[in-house]
């Protein structure tokens, strides 16, 4: 299974869990981010770990951008990295 690098690109996190510039490498375990954000991005992370290409811009790529369900307070970028 591959790994996914998550980078916080914008943050106004209420709980202070995510700060702009935070980076996490996701292998087998959930990174230390809030459950609400993790629940939103987990399907993308899982797909990338298993070789999927996702809709990205006008094409398909091994990356995604997502926003926190709390009015988009946190924006995160995920990308597949080699094992």
C-alpha positions in Angstrom: 0.0 0.0 0.0 1.3 3.4 -0.9 1.6 6.5 1.3 -0.1 9.9 1.1 1.4 13.2 2.1 -1.1 15.7 3.6 -0.2 19.4 3.7 -2.4 22.0 5.4 -2.5 24.9 3.0 -4.8 27.2 4.9 -6.0 27.1 8.5 -8.4 28.9 10.8 -9.0 25.8 12.9 -11.3 26.3 15.9 -9.6 23.5 17.9 -6.1 24.5 17.0 -5.5 21.0 15.5 -4.2 22.1 12.1 -1.8 24.9 11.4 -0.8 26.2 8.0 2.2 24.3 6.8 1.6 21.2 8.9 2.6 18.0 7.0 1.7 14.4 7.7 2.6 11.2 5.9 -0.3 8.7 6.1 0.7 5.0 6.0 -1.3 2.7 8.3 -2.5 5.2 11.0 -4.7 8.2 11.0 -2.7 11.5 11.4 -3.3 13.7 14.4 -6.1 15.8 12.8 -9.7 16.2 13.9 -12.2 13.4 13.2 -14.4 15.6 11.1 -11.7 16.5 8.6 -10.4 13.0 8.6 -13.8 11.6 7.8 -14.1 13.9 4.8 -10.7 13.1 3.3 -10.3 9.4 4.2 -12.0 8.2 1.0 -9.5 10.1 -1.1 -6.5 9.0 1.0 -7.6 5.3 0.8 -8.2 5.6 -3.0 -4.7 7.1 -3.5 -3.1 4.5 -1.2 -4.6 1.8 -3.5 -3.4 3.3 -6.8 -6.4 5.4 -7.9 -6.3 8.6 -10.0 -8.7 11.3 -8.8 -10.5 14.1 -10.6 -8.2 17.1 -10.2 -8.8 20.3 -12.1 -9.6 19.4 -15.8 -7.9 16.0 -15.6 -7.0 13.2 -13.3 -4.1 13.0 -10.9 -2.8 11.3 -7.8 -3.7 14.3 -5.6 -6.7 16.1 -4.1 -7.7 19.3 -2.3 -10.3 19.3 0.4 -11.9 21.6 2.9 -13.0 21.1 6.5 -16.7 20.6 6.9 -16.7 23.4 9.5 -17.3 26.1 6.9 -14.0 25.3 5.1 -11.8 26.5 8.0 -9.0 24.2 7.0 -7.9 23.5 3.5 -5.7 20.5 2.9 -3.8 19.1 0.0 -3.1 15.4 -0.4 -0.8 13.7 -2.8 0.4 10.1 -3.4 4.1 9.5 -2.7 6.1 6.5 -3.5 6.4 3.7 -1.0 
